[in-house]
Amino acid sequence: MAELFYEDVDLGDELGPLERHPTTEAVRTFCELWGNPGPNRFVDPEVARGLGQPGPIVPGVMSVALMSQLFTQWGPPQILKKIDVVFRQPVLHAPVKIVALVTDKREEDGERLVDCDVHLTNLDGDRLAGGKVILSLPSREG
């Protein structure tokens, strides 16, 4: 994808959608690298159901990482200045869609900042998580 510049973004612009599929194998690998290998609610159906979940869930920090990919695909990770996420429902091991809406643009202390609302949904459109993002974008003017 082409690099995103401050001048290319307008209020109301939608970013995405980005689709991801957090598979059980991907969650297992993430948990091992994270230092939380199974059995746990993230990879074991019995443990998850015992805790009242419908099945194994994606760790919150992994869901935030998936949401971050919508923004970091345009440039280095440094463009993502802040992300604040609230979970409404468990994120299961199933395809998800991530979209964002530009809500504000401003220059602050020499940085060109863009505020976005971001949402993670399942493919049925049920909102699983949402939040606020601040991006620091480069300018075409340098």
MODELLER restraints for C-alpha pairs under 7 A, 6 or more apart:
rsr = mdl.restraints
at = mdl.atoms
rsr.add(forms.Gaussian(group=physical.xy_distance, feature=features.Distance(at['CA:1:A'], at['CA:73:A']), mean=6.98, stdev=0.5))
rsr.add(forms.Gaussian(group=physical.xy_distance, feature=features.Distance(at['CA:1:A'], at['CA:74:A']), mean=6.29, stdev=0.5))
rsr.add(forms.Gaussian(group=physical.xy_distance, feature=features.Distance(at['CA:2:A'], at['CA:74:A']), mean=6.31, stdev=0.5))
rsr.add(forms.Gaussian(group=physical.xy_distance, feature=features.Distance(at['CA:3:A'], at['CA:74:A']), mean=4.67, stdev=0.5))
rsr.add(forms.Gaussian(group=physical.xy_distance, feature=features.Distance(at['CA:3:A'], at['CA:75:A']), mean=5.86, stdev=0.5))
rsr.add(forms.Gaussian(group=physical.xy_distance, feature=features.Distance(at['CA:4:A'], at['CA:74:A']), mean=5.59, stdev=0.5))
rsr.add(forms.Gaussian(group=physical.xy_distance, feature=features.Distance(at['CA:5:A'], at['CA:137:A']), mean=5.78, stdev=0.5))
rsr.add(forms.Gaussian(group=physical.xy_distance, feature=features.Distance(at['CA:5:A'], at['CA:138:A']), mean=5.40, stdev=0.5))
rsr.add(forms.Gaussian(group=physical.xy_distance, feature=features.Distance(at['CA:5:A'], at['CA:139:A']), mean=5.44, stdev=0.5))
rsr.add(forms.Gaussian(group=physical.xy_distance, feature=features.Distance(at['CA:5:A'], at['CA:140:A']), mean=6.25, stdev=0.5))
rsr.add(forms.Gaussian(group=physical.xy_distance, feature=features.Distance(at['CA:6:A'], at['CA:112:A']), mean=6.59, stdev=0.5))
rsr.add(forms.Gaussian(group=physical.xy_distance, feature=features.Distance(at['CA:6:A'], at['CA:137:A']), mean=5.31, stdev=0.5))
rsr.add(forms.Gaussian(group=physical.xy_distance, feature=features.Distance(at['CA:6:A'], at['CA:138:A']), mean=5.98, stdev=0.5))
rsr.add(forms.Gaussian(group=physical.xy_distance, feature=features.Distance(at['CA:6:A'], at['CA:139:A']), mean=5.34, stdev=0.5))
rsr.add(forms.Gaussian(group=physical.xy_distance, feature=features.Distance(at['CA:7:A'], at['CA:139:A']), mean=6.56, stdev=0.5))
rsr.add(forms.Gaussian(group=physical.xy_distance, feature=features.Distance(at['CA:7:A'], at['CA:140:A']), mean=6.97, stdev=0.5))
rsr.add(forms.Gaussian(group=physical.xy_distance, feature=features.Distance(at['CA:10:A'], at['CA:102:A']), mean=6.96, stdev=0.5))
rsr.add(forms.Gaussian(group=physical.xy_distance, feature=features.Distance(at['CA:11:A'], at['CA:102:A']), mean=5.21, stdev=0.5))
rsr.add(forms.Gaussian(group=physical.xy_distance, feature=features.Distance(at['CA:11:A'], at['CA:103:A']), mean=5.54, stdev=0.5))
rsr.add(forms.Gaussian(group=physical.xy_distance, feature=features.Distance(at['CA:11:A'], at['CA:104:A']), mean=6.01, stdev=0.5))
rsr.add(forms.Gaussian(group=physical.xy_distance, feature=features.Distance(at['CA:12:A'], at['CA:101:A']), mean=5.95, stdev=0.5))
rsr.add(forms.Gaussian(group=physical.xy_distance, feature=features.Distance(at['CA:12:A'], at['CA:102:A']), mean=5.17, stdev=0.5))
rsr.add(forms.Gaussian(group=physical.xy_distance, feature=features.Distance(at['CA:12:A'], at['CA:103:A']), mean=6.21, stdev=0.5))
rsr.add(forms.Gaussian(group=physical.xy_distance, feature=features.Distance(at['CA:13:A'], at['CA:101:A']), mean=5.71, stdev=0.5))
rsr.add(forms.Gaussian(group=physical.xy_distance, feature=features.Distance(at['CA:13:A'], at['CA:102:A']), mean=5.33, stdev=0.5))
rsr.add(forms.Gaussian(group=physical.xy_distance, feature=features.Distance(at['CA:14:A'], at['CA:99:A']), mean=6.98, stdev=0.5))
rsr.add(forms.Gaussian(group=physical.xy_distance, feature=features.Distance(at['CA:14:A'], at['CA:100:A']), mean=5.60, stdev=0.5))
rsr.add(forms.Gaussian(group=physical.xy_distance, feature=features.Distance(at['CA:14:A'], at['CA:101:A']), mean=4.55, stdev=0.5))
rsr.add(forms.Gaussian(group=physical.xy_distance, feature=features.Distance(at['CA:14:A'], at['CA:102:A']), mean=6.44, stdev=0.5))
rsr.add(forms.Gaussian(group=physical.xy_distance, feature=features.Distance(at['CA:15:A'], at['CA:99:A']), mean=5.77, stdev=0.5))
rsr.add(forms.Gaussian(group=physical.xy_distance, feature=features.Distance(at['CA:15:A'], at['CA:100:A']), mean=4.99, stdev=0.5))
rsr.add(forms.Gaussian(group=physical.xy_distance, feature=features.Distance(at['CA:15:A'], at['CA:101:A']), mean=6.19, stdev=0.5))
rsr.add(forms.Gaussian(group=physical.xy_distance, feature=features.Distance(at['CA:16:A'], at['CA:70:A']), mean=6.73, stdev=0.5))
rsr.add(forms.Gaussian(group=physical.xy_distance, feature=features.Distance(at['CA:16:A'], at['CA:98:A']), mean=6.67, stdev=0.5))
rsr.add(forms.Gaussian(group=physical.xy_distance, feature=features.Distance(at['CA:16:A'], at['CA:99:A']), mean=4.88, stdev=0.5))
rsr.add(forms.Gaussian(group=physical.xy_distance, feature=features.Distance(at['CA:16:A'], at['CA:100:A']), mean=6.60, stdev=0.5))
rsr.add(forms.Gaussian(group=physical.xy_distance, feature=features.Distance(at['CA:17:A'], at['CA:97:A']), mean=6.25, stdev=0.5))
rsr.add(forms.Gaussian(group=physical.xy_distance, feature=features.Distance(at['CA:17:A'], at['CA:98:A']), mean=5.46, stdev=0.5))
rsr.add(forms.Gaussian(group=physical.xy_distance, feature=features.Distance(at['CA:17:A'], at['CA:99:A']), mean=4.78, stdev=0.5))
rsr.add(forms.Gaussian(group=physical.xy_distance, feature=features.Distance(at['CA:18:A'], at['CA:70:A']), mean=6.17, stdev=0.5))
rsr.add(forms.Gaussian(group=physical.xy_distance, feature=features.Distance(at['CA:18:A'], at['CA:97:A']), mean=5.61, stdev=0.5))
rsr.add(forms.Gaussian(group=physical.xy_distance, feature=features.Distance(at['CA:18:A'], at['CA:98:A']), mean=5.08, stdev=0.5))
rsr.add(forms.Gaussian(group=physical.xy_distance, feature=features.Distance(at['CA:18:A'], at['CA:99:A']), mean=6.59, stdev=0.5))
rsr.add(forms.Gaussian(group=physical.xy_distance, feature=features.Distance(at['CA:19:A'], at['CA:95:A']), mean=6.90, stdev=0.5))
rsr.add(forms.Gaussian(group=physical.xy_distance, feature=features.Distance(at['CA:19:A'], at['CA:96:A']), mean=5.66, stdev=0.5))
rsr.add(forms.Gaussian(group=physical.xy_distance, feature=features.Distance(at['CA:19:A'], at['CA:97:A']), mean=4.47, stdev=0.5))
rsr.add(forms.Gaussian(group=physical.xy_distance, feature=features.Distance(at['CA:19:A'], at['CA:98:A']), mean=6.32, stdev=0.5))
rsr.add(forms.Gaussian(group=physical.xy_distance, feature=features.Distance(at['CA:20:A'], at['CA:95:A']), mean=5.66, stdev=0.5))
rsr.add(forms.Gaussian(group=physical.xy_distance, feature=features.Distance(at['CA:20:A'], at['CA:96:A']), mean=5.46, stdev=0.5))
rsr.add(forms.Gaussian(group=physical.xy_distance, feature=features.Distance(at['CA:20:A'], at['CA:97:A']), mean=6.50, stdev=0.5))
rsr.add(forms.Gaussian(group=physical.xy_distance, feature=features.Distance(at['CA:21:A'], at['CA:94:A']), mean=5.66, stdev=0.5))
rsr.add(forms.Gaussian(group=physical.xy_distance, feature=features.Distance(at['CA:21:A'], at['CA:95:A']), mean=4.10, stdev=0.5))
rsr.add(forms.Gaussian(group=physical.xy_distance, feature=features.Distance(at['CA:21:A'], at['CA:96:A']), mean=6.14, stdev=0.5))
rsr.add(forms.Gaussian(group=physical.xy_distance, feature=features.Distance(at['CA:22:A'], at['CA:93:A']), mean=5.38, stdev=0.5))
rsr.add(forms.Gaussian(group=physical.xy_distance, feature=features.Distance(at['CA:22:A'], at['CA:94:A']), mean=6.15, stdev=0.5))
rsr.add(forms.Gaussian(group=physical.xy_distance, feature=features.Distance(at['CA:22:A'], at['CA:95:A']), mean=6.63, stdev=0.5))
rsr.add(forms.Gaussian(group=physical.xy_distance, feature=features.Distance(at['CA:23:A'], at['CA:93:A']), mean=5.32, stdev=0.5))
rsr.add(forms.Gaussian(group=physical.xy_distance, feature=features.Distance(at['CA:23:A'], at['CA:94:A']), mean=6.71, stdev=0.5))
rsr.add(forms.Gaussian(group=physical.xy_distance, feature=features.Distance(at['CA:24:A'], at['CA:43:A']), mean=6.42, stdev=0.5))
rsr.add(forms.Gaussian(group=physical.xy_distance, feature=features.Distance(at['CA:24:A'], at['CA:93:A']), mean=6.07, stdev=0.5))
rsr.add(forms.Gaussian(group=physical.xy_distance, feature=features.Distance(at['CA:27:A'], at['CA:42:A']), mean=6.98, stdev=0.5))
rsr.add(forms.Gaussian(group=physical.xy_distance, feature=features.Distance(at['CA:27:A'], at['CA:43:A']), mean=6.92, stdev=0.5))
rsr.add(forms.Gaussian(group=physical.xy_distance, feature=features.Distance(at['CA:27:A'], at['CA:58:A']), mean=6.44, stdev=0.5))
rsr.add(forms.Gaussian(group=physical.xy_distance, feature=features.Distance(at['CA:28:A'], at['CA:43:A']), mean=6.14, stdev=0.5))
rsr.add(forms.Gaussian(group=physical.xy_distance, feature=features.Distance(at['CA:31:A'], at['CA:37:A']), mean=5.20, stdev=0.5))
rsr.add(forms.Gaussian(group=physical.xy_distance, feature=features.Distance(at['CA:40:A'], at['CA:47:A']), mean=5.88, stdev=0.5))
rsr.add(forms.Gaussian(group=physical.xy_distance, feature=features.Distance(at['CA:41:A'], at['CA:47:A']), mean=5.23, stdev=0.5))
rsr.add(forms.Gaussian(group=physical.xy_distance, feature=features.Distance(at['CA:41:A'], at['CA:48:A']), mean=4.13, stdev=0.5))
rsr.add(forms.Gaussian(group=physical.xy_distance, feature=features.Distance(at['CA:41:A'], at['CA:56:A']), mean=5.40, stdev=0.5))
rsr.add(forms.Gaussian(group=physical.xy_distance, feature=features.Distance(at['CA:41:A'], at['CA:57:A']), mean=6.44, stdev=0.5))
rsr.add(forms.Gaussian(group=physical.xy_distance, feature=features.Distance(at['CA:42:A'], at['CA:56:A']), mean=4.75, stdev=0.5))
rsr.add(forms.Gaussian(group=physical.xy_distance, feature=features.Distance(at['CA:42:A'], at['CA:57:A']), mean=4.78, stdev=0.5))
rsr.add(forms.Gaussian(group=physical.xy_distance, feature=features.Distance(at['CA:42:A'], at['CA:58:A']), mean=5.78, stdev=0.5))
rsr.add(forms.Gaussian(group=physical.xy_distance, feature=features.Distance(at['CA:42:A'], at['CA:59:A']), mean=6.36, stdev=0.5))
rsr.add(forms.Gaussian(group=physical.xy_distance, feature=features.Distance(at['CA:43:A'], at['CA:56:A']), mean=5.26, stdev=0.5))
rsr.add(forms.Gaussian(group=physical.xy_distance, feature=features.Distance(at['CA:44:A'], at['CA:56:A']), mean=5.92, stdev=0.5))
rsr.add(forms.Gaussian(group=physical.xy_distance, feature=features.Distance(at['CA:45:A'], at['CA:55:A']), mean=5.13, stdev=0.5))
rsr.add(forms.Gaussian(group=physical.xy_distance, feature=features.Distance(at['CA:45:A'], at['CA:56:A']), mean=5.24, stdev=0.5))
rsr.add(forms.Gaussian(group=physical.xy_distance, feature=features.Distance(at['CA:48:A'], at['CA:55:A']), mean=5.41, stdev=0.5))
rsr.add(forms.Gaussian(group=physical.xy_distance, feature=features.Distance(at['CA:48:A'], at['CA:56:A']), mean=5.30, stdev=0.5))
rsr.add(forms.Gaussian(group=physical.xy_distance, feature=features.Distance(at['CA:49:A'], at['CA:55:A']), mean=5.83, stdev=0.5))
rsr.add(forms.Gaussian(group=physical.xy_distance, feature=features.Distance(at['CA:55:A'], at['CA:92:A']), mean=6.97, stdev=0.5))
rsr.add(forms.Gaussian(group=physical.xy_distance, feature=features.Distance(at['CA:56:A'], at['CA:92:A']), mean=6.29, stdev=0.5))
rsr.add(forms.Gaussian(group=physical.xy_distance, feature=features.Distance(at['CA:56:A'], at['CA:93:A']), mean=6.87, stdev=0.5))
rsr.add(forms.Gaussian(group=physical.xy_distance, feature=features.Distance(at['CA:57:A'], at['CA:90:A']), mean=6.22, stdev=0.5))
rsr.add(forms.Gaussian(group=physical.xy_distance, feature=features.Distance(at['CA:57:A'], at['CA:91:A']), mean=5.48, stdev=0.5))
rsr.add(forms.Gaussian(group=physical.xy_distance, feature=features.Distance(at['CA:57:A'], at['CA:92:A']), mean=4.52, stdev=0.5))
rsr.add(forms.Gaussian(group=physical.xy_distance, feature=features.Distance(at['CA:57:A'], at['CA:93:A']), mean=6.23, stdev=0.5))
rsr.add(forms.Gaussian(group=physical.xy_distance, feature=features.Distance(at['CA:58:A'], at['CA:91:A']), mean=5.44, stdev=0.5))
rsr.add(forms.Gaussian(group=physical.xy_distance, feature=features.Distance(at['CA:58:A'], at['CA:92:A']), mean=5.80, stdev=0.5))
rsr.add(forms.Gaussian(group=physical.xy_distance, feature=features.Distance(at['CA:58:A'], at['CA:93:A']), mean=6.40, stdev=0.5))
rsr.add(forms.Gaussian(group=physical.xy_distance, feature=features.Distance(at['CA:67:A'], at['CA:98:A']), mean=6.26, stdev=0.5))
rsr.add(forms.Gaussian(group=physical.xy_distance, feature=features.Distance(at['CA:71:A'], at['CA:80:A']), mean=6.70, stdev=0.5))
rsr.add(forms.Gaussian(group=physical.xy_distance, feature=features.Distance(at['CA:72:A'], at['CA:79:A']), mean=6.77, stdev=0.5))
rsr.add(forms.Gaussian(group=physical.xy_distance, feature=features.Distance(at['CA:72:A'], at['CA:80:A']), mean=6.75, stdev=0.5))
rsr.add(forms.Gaussian(group=physical.xy_distance, feature=features.Distance(at['CA:79:A'], at['CA:135:A']), mean=5.30, stdev=0.5))
rsr.add(forms.Gaussian(group=physical.xy_distance, feature=features.Distance(at['CA:79:A'], at['CA:136:A']), mean=4.81, stdev=0.5))
rsr.add(forms.Gaussian(group=physical.xy_distance, feature=features.Distance(at['CA:79:A'], at['CA:137:A']), mean=5.87, stdev=0.5))
rsr.add(forms.Gaussian(group=physical.xy_distance, feature=features.Distance(at['CA:80:A'], at['CA:134:A']), mean=6.38, stdev=0.5))
rsr.add(forms.Gaussian(group=physical.xy_distance, feature=features.Distance(at['CA:80:A'], at['CA:135:A']), mean=4.79, stdev=0.5))
rsr.add(forms.Gaussian(group=physical.xy_distance, feature=features.Distance(at['CA:80:A'], at['CA:136:A']), mean=6.48, stdev=0.5))
rsr.add(forms.Gaussian(group=physical.xy_distance, feature=features.Distance(at['CA:81:A'], at['CA:134:A']), mean=5.42, stdev=0.5))
rsr.add(forms.Gaussian(group=physical.xy_distance, feature=features.Distance(at['CA:81:A'], at['CA:135:A']), mean=5.31, stdev=0.5))
rsr.add(forms.Gaussian(group=physical.xy_distance, feature=features.Distance(at['CA:81:A'], at['CA:136:A']), mean=6.19, stdev=0.5))
rsr.add(forms.Gaussian(group=physical.xy_distance, feature=features.Distance(at['CA:82:A'], at['CA:133:A']), mean=5.53, stdev=0.5))
rsr.add(forms.Gaussian(group=physical.xy_distance, feature=features.Distance(at['CA:82:A'], at['CA:134:A']), mean=5.08, stdev=0.5))
rsr.add(forms.Gaussian(group=physical.xy_distance, feature=features.Distance(at['CA:83:A'], at['CA:132:A']), mean=5.84, stdev=0.5))
rsr.add(forms.Gaussian(group=physical.xy_distance, feature=features.Distance(at['CA:83:A'], at['CA:133:A']), mean=4.50, stdev=0.5))
rsr.add(forms.Gaussian(group=physical.xy_distance, feature=features.Distance(at['CA:83:A'], at['CA:134:A']), mean=6.63, stdev=0.5))
rsr.add(forms.Gaussian(group=physical.xy_distance, feature=features.Distance(at['CA:84:A'], at['CA:131:A']), mean=5.34, stdev=0.5))
rsr.add(forms.Gaussian(group=physical.xy_distance, feature=features.Distance(at['CA:84:A'], at['CA:132:A']), mean=5.33, stdev=0.5))
rsr.add(forms.Gaussian(group=physical.xy_distance, feature=features.Distance(at['CA:84:A'], at['CA:133:A']), mean=6.51, stdev=0.5))
rsr.add(forms.Gaussian(group=physical.xy_distance, feature=features.Distance(at['CA:85:A'], at['CA:129:A']), mean=6.70, stdev=0.5))
rsr.add(forms.Gaussian(group=physical.xy_distance, feature=features.Distance(at['CA:85:A'], at['CA:130:A']), mean=5.55, stdev=0.5))
rsr.add(forms.Gaussian(group=physical.xy_distance, feature=features.Distance(at['CA:85:A'], at['CA:131:A']), mean=4.19, stdev=0.5))
rsr.add(forms.Gaussian(group=physical.xy_distance, feature=features.Distance(at['CA:85:A'], at['CA:132:A']), mean=6.67, stdev=0.5))
rsr.add(forms.Gaussian(group=physical.xy_distance, feature=features.Distance(at['CA:86:A'], at['CA:129:A']), mean=5.63, stdev=0.5))
rsr.add(forms.Gaussian(group=physical.xy_distance, feature=features.Distance(at['CA:86:A'], at['CA:130:A']), mean=5.55, stdev=0.5))
rsr.add(forms.Gaussian(group=physical.xy_distance, feature=features.Distance(at['CA:86:A'], at['CA:131:A']), mean=5.91, stdev=0.5))
rsr.add(forms.Gaussian(group=physical.xy_distance, feature=features.Distance(at['CA:87:A'], at['CA:128:A']), mean=6.06, stdev=0.5))
rsr.add(forms.Gaussian(group=physical.xy_distance, feature=features.Distance(at['CA:87:A'], at['CA:129:A']), mean=4.26, stdev=0.5))
rsr.add(forms.Gaussian(group=physical.xy_distance, feature=features.Distance(at['CA:87:A'], at['CA:130:A']), mean=6.60, stdev=0.5))
rsr.add(forms.Gaussian(group=physical.xy_distance, feature=features.Distance(at['CA:88:A'], at['CA:128:A']), mean=5.18, stdev=0.5))
rsr.add(forms.Gaussian(group=physical.xy_distance, feature=features.Distance(at['CA:88:A'], at['CA:129:A']), mean=5.44, stdev=0.5))
rsr.add(forms.Gaussian(group=physical.xy_distance, feature=features.Distance(at['CA:89:A'], at['CA:128:A']), mean=4.77, stdev=0.5))
rsr.add(forms.Gaussian(group=physical.xy_distance, feature=features.Distance(at['CA:89:A'], at['CA:129:A']), mean=6.94, stdev=0.5))
rsr.add(forms.Gaussian(group=physical.xy_distance, feature=features.Distance(at['CA:90:A'], at['CA:128:A']), mean=6.52, stdev=0.5))
rsr.add(forms.Gaussian(group=physical.xy_distance, feature=features.Distance(at['CA:91:A'], at['CA:128:A']), mean=6.30, stdev=0.5))
rsr.add(forms.Gaussian(group=physical.xy_distance, feature=features.Distance(at['CA:95:A'], at['CA:122:A']), mean=6.41, stdev=0.5))
rsr.add(forms.Gaussian(group=physical.xy_distance, feature=features.Distance(at['CA:95:A'], at['CA:123:A']), mean=6.56, stdev=0.5))
rsr.add(forms.Gaussian(group=physical.xy_distance, feature=features.Distance(at['CA:96:A'], at['CA:120:A']), mean=6.65, stdev=0.5))
rsr.add(forms.Gaussian(group=physical.xy_distance, feature=features.Distance(at['CA:96:A'], at['CA:121:A']), mean=5.59, stdev=0.5))
rsr.add(forms.Gaussian(group=physical.xy_distance, feature=features.Distance(at['CA:96:A'], at['CA:122:A']), mean=4.52, stdev=0.5))
rsr.add(forms.Gaussian(group=physical.xy_distance, feature=features.Distance(at['CA:96:A'], at['CA:123:A']), mean=5.84, stdev=0.5))
rsr.add(forms.Gaussian(group=physical.xy_distance, feature=features.Distance(at['CA:97:A'], at['CA:120:A']), mean=5.69, stdev=0.5))
rsr.add(forms.Gaussian(group=physical.xy_distance, feature=features.Distance(at['CA:97:A'], at['CA:121:A']), mean=5.30, stdev=0.5))
rsr.add(forms.Gaussian(group=physical.xy_distance, feature=features.Distance(at['CA:97:A'], at['CA:122:A']), mean=6.12, stdev=0.5))
rsr.add(forms.Gaussian(group=physical.xy_distance, feature=features.Distance(at['CA:97:A'], at['CA:123:A']), mean=6.48, stdev=0.5))
rsr.add(forms.Gaussian(group=physical.xy_distance, feature=features.Distance(at['CA:98:A'], at['CA:119:A']), mean=5.67, stdev=0.5))
rsr.add(forms.Gaussian(group=physical.xy_distance, feature=features.Distance(at['CA:98:A'], at['CA:120:A']), mean=4.57, stdev=0.5))
rsr.add(forms.Gaussian(group=physical.xy_distance, feature=features.Distance(at['CA:98:A'], at['CA:121:A']), mean=6.50, stdev=0.5))
rsr.add(forms.Gaussian(group=physical.xy_distance, feature=features.Distance(at['CA:99:A'], at['CA:118:A']), mean=5.77, stdev=0.5))
rsr.add(forms.Gaussian(group=physical.xy_distance, feature=features.Distance(at['CA:99:A'], at['CA:119:A']), mean=5.54, stdev=0.5))
rsr.add(forms.Gaussian(group=physical.xy_distance, feature=features.Distance(at['CA:99:A'], at['CA:120:A']), mean=6.81, stdev=0.5))
rsr.add(forms.Gaussian(group=physical.xy_distance, feature=features.Distance(at['CA:100:A'], at['CA:116:A']), mean=6.04, stdev=0.5))
rsr.add(forms.Gaussian(group=physical.xy_distance, feature=features.Distance(at['CA:100:A'], at['CA:117:A']), mean=5.37, stdev=0.5))
rsr.add(forms.Gaussian(group=physical.xy_distance, feature=features.Distance(at['CA:100:A'], at['CA:118:A']), mean=4.13, stdev=0.5))
rsr.add(forms.Gaussian(group=physical.xy_distance, feature=features.Distance(at['CA:100:A'], at['CA:119:A']), mean=6.23, stdev=0.5))
rsr.add(forms.Gaussian(group=physical.xy_distance, feature=features.Distance(at['CA:101:A'], at['CA:116:A']), mean=5.24, stdev=0.5))
rsr.add(forms.Gaussian(group=physical.xy_distance, feature=features.Distance(at['CA:101:A'], at['CA:117:A']), mean=5.25, stdev=0.5))
rsr.add(forms.Gaussian(group=physical.xy_distance, feature=features.Distance(at['CA:101:A'], at['CA:118:A']), mean=6.53, stdev=0.5))
rsr.add(forms.Gaussian(group=physical.xy_distance, feature=features.Distance(at['CA:102:A'], at['CA:114:A']), mean=6.98, stdev=0.5))
rsr.add(forms.Gaussian(group=physical.xy_distance, feature=features.Distance(at['CA:102:A'], at['CA:115:A']), mean=5.92, stdev=0.5))
rsr.add(forms.Gaussian(group=physical.xy_distance, feature=features.Distance(at['CA:102:A'], at['CA:116:A']), mean=4.36, stdev=0.5))
rsr.add(forms.Gaussian(group=physical.xy_distance, feature=features.Distance(at['CA:102:A'], at['CA:117:A']), mean=6.63, stdev=0.5))
rsr.add(forms.Gaussian(group=physical.xy_distance, feature=features.Distance(at['CA:103:A'], at['CA:115:A']), mean=5.52, stdev=0.5))
rsr.add(forms.Gaussian(group=physical.xy_distance, feature=features.Distance(at['CA:103:A'], at['CA:116:A']), mean=5.23, stdev=0.5))
rsr.add(forms.Gaussian(group=physical.xy_distance, feature=features.Distance(at['CA:103:A'], at['CA:117:A']), mean=6.81, stdev=0.5))
rsr.add(forms.Gaussian(group=physical.xy_distance, feature=features.Distance(at['CA:104:A'], at['CA:114:A']), mean=5.76, stdev=0.5))
rsr.add(forms.Gaussian(group=physical.xy_distance, feature=features.Distance(at['CA:104:A'], at['CA:115:A']), mean=4.96, stdev=0.5))
rsr.add(forms.Gaussian(group=physical.xy_distance, feature=features.Distance(at['CA:105:A'], at['CA:113:A']), mean=5.76, stdev=0.5))
rsr.add(forms.Gaussian(group=physical.xy_distance, feature=features.Distance(at['CA:105:A'], at['CA:114:A']), mean=4.55, stdev=0.5))
rsr.add(forms.Gaussian(group=physical.xy_distance, feature=features.Distance(at['CA:105:A'], at['CA:115:A']), mean=6.33, stdev=0.5))
rsr.add(forms.Gaussian(group=physical.xy_distance, feature=features.Distance(at['CA:106:A'], at['CA:112:A']), mean=5.99, stdev=0.5))
rsr.add(forms.Gaussian(group=physical.xy_distance, feature=features.Distance(at['CA:106:A'], at['CA:113:A']), mean=5.31, stdev=0.5))
rsr.add(forms.Gaussian(group=physical.xy_distance, feature=features.Distance(at['CA:106:A'], at['CA:114:A']), mean=6.57, stdev=0.5))
rsr.add(forms.Gaussian(group=physical.xy_distance, feature=features.Distance(at['CA:107:A'], at['CA:113:A']), mean=5.91, stdev=0.5))
rsr.add(forms.Gaussian(group=physical.xy_distance, feature=features.Distance(at['CA:111:A'], at['CA:136:A']), mean=6.44, stdev=0.5))
rsr.add(forms.Gaussian(group=physical.xy_distance, feature=features.Distance(at['CA:112:A'], at['CA:136:A']), mean=5.63, stdev=0.5))
rsr.add(forms.Gaussian(group=physical.xy_distance, feature=features.Distance(at['CA:112:A'], at['CA:137:A']), mean=5.72, stdev=0.5))
rsr.add(forms.Gaussian(group=physical.xy_distance, feature=features.Distance(at['CA:112:A'], at['CA:138:A']), mean=6.95, stdev=0.5))
rsr.add(forms.Gaussian(group=physical.xy_distance, feature=features.Distance(at['CA:113:A'], at['CA:134:A']), mean=6.57, stdev=0.5))
rsr.add(forms.Gaussian(group=physical.xy_distance, feature=features.Distance(at['CA:113:A'], at['CA:135:A']), mean=5.52, stdev=0.5))
rsr.add(forms.Gaussian(group=physical.xy_distance, feature=features.Distance(at['CA:113:A'], at['CA:136:A']), mean=4.69, stdev=0.5))
rsr.add(forms.Gaussian(group=physical.xy_distance, feature=features.Distance(at['CA:113:A'], at['CA:137:A']), mean=6.32, stdev=0.5))
rsr.add(forms.Gaussian(group=physical.xy_distance, feature=features.Distance(at['CA:114:A'], at['CA:134:A']), mean=5.68, stdev=0.5))
rsr.add(forms.Gaussian(group=physical.xy_distance, feature=features.Distance(at['CA:114:A'], at['CA:135:A']), mean=5.05, stdev=0.5))
rsr.add(forms.Gaussian(group=physical.xy_distance, feature=features.Distance(at['CA:114:A'], at['CA:136:A']), mean=6.51, stdev=0.5))
rsr.add(forms.Gaussian(group=physical.xy_distance, feature=features.Distance(at['CA:115:A'], at['CA:133:A']), mean=5.68, stdev=0.5))
rsr.add(forms.Gaussian(group=physical.xy_distance, feature=features.Distance(at['CA:115:A'], at['CA:134:A']), mean=4.66, stdev=0.5))
rsr.add(forms.Gaussian(group=physical.xy_distance, feature=features.Distance(at['CA:115:A'], at['CA:135:A']), mean=6.41, stdev=0.5))
rsr.add(forms.Gaussian(group=physical.xy_distance, feature=features.Distance(at['CA:116:A'], at['CA:132:A']), mean=5.79, stdev=0.5))
rsr.add(forms.Gaussian(group=physical.xy_distance, feature=features.Distance(at['CA:116:A'], at['CA:133:A']), mean=5.10, stdev=0.5))
rsr.add(forms.Gaussian(group=physical.xy_distance, feature=features.Distance(at['CA:116:A'], at['CA:134:A']), mean=6.47, stdev=0.5))
rsr.add(forms.Gaussian(group=physical.xy_distance, feature=features.Distance(at['CA:117:A'], at['CA:131:A']), mean=5.74, stdev=0.5))
rsr.add(forms.Gaussian(group=physical.xy_distance, feature=features.Distance(at['CA:117:A'], at['CA:132:A']), mean=4.76, stdev=0.5))
rsr.add(forms.Gaussian(group=physical.xy_distance, feature=features.Distance(at['CA:117:A'], at['CA:133:A']), mean=6.31, stdev=0.5))
rsr.add(forms.Gaussian(group=physical.xy_distance, feature=features.Distance(at['CA:118:A'], at['CA:130:A']), mean=5.47, stdev=0.5))
rsr.add(forms.Gaussian(group=physical.xy_distance, feature=features.Distance(at['CA:118:A'], at['CA:131:A']), mean=5.27, stdev=0.5))
rsr.add(forms.Gaussian(group=physical.xy_distance, feature=features.Distance(at['CA:118:A'], at['CA:132:A']), mean=6.06, stdev=0.5))
rsr.add(forms.Gaussian(group=physical.xy_distance, feature=features.Distance(at['CA:118:A'], at['CA:133:A']), mean=6.95, stdev=0.5))
rsr.add(forms.Gaussian(group=physical.xy_distance, feature=features.Distance(at['CA:119:A'], at['CA:127:A']), mean=6.81, stdev=0.5))
rsr.add(forms.Gaussian(group=physical.xy_distance, feature=features.Distance(at['CA:119:A'], at['CA:129:A']), mean=5.84, stdev=0.5))
rsr.add(forms.Gaussian(group=physical.xy_distance, feature=features.Distance(at['CA:119:A'], at['CA:130:A']), mean=4.28, stdev=0.5))
rsr.add(forms.Gaussian(group=physical.xy_distance, feature=features.Distance(at['CA:119:A'], at['CA:131:A']), mean=6.58, stdev=0.5))
rsr.add(forms.Gaussian(group=physical.xy_distance, feature=features.Distance(at['CA:120:A'], at['CA:127:A']), mean=6.04, stdev=0.5))
rsr.add(forms.Gaussian(group=physical.xy_distance, feature=features.Distance(at['CA:120:A'], at['CA:128:A']), mean=5.68, stdev=0.5))
rsr.add(forms.Gaussian(group=physical.xy_distance, feature=features.Distance(at['CA:120:A'], at['CA:129:A']), mean=5.12, stdev=0.5))
rsr.add(forms.Gaussian(group=physical.xy_distance, feature=features.Distance(at['CA:120:A'], at['CA:130:A']), mean=6.12, stdev=0.5))
rsr.add(forms.Gaussian(group=physical.xy_distance, feature=features.Distance(at['CA:121:A'], at['CA:127:A']), mean=4.37, stdev=0.5))
rsr.add(forms.Gaussian(group=physical.xy_distance, feature=features.Distance(at['CA:121:A'], at['CA:128:A']), mean=5.19, stdev=0.5))
rsr.add(forms.Gaussian(group=physical.xy_distance, feature=features.Distance(at['CA:121:A'], at['CA:129:A']), mean=6.98, stdev=0.5))
rsr.add(forms.Gaussian(group=physical.xy_distance, feature=features.Distance(at['CA:122:A'], at['CA:128:A']), mean=6.98, stdev=0.5))
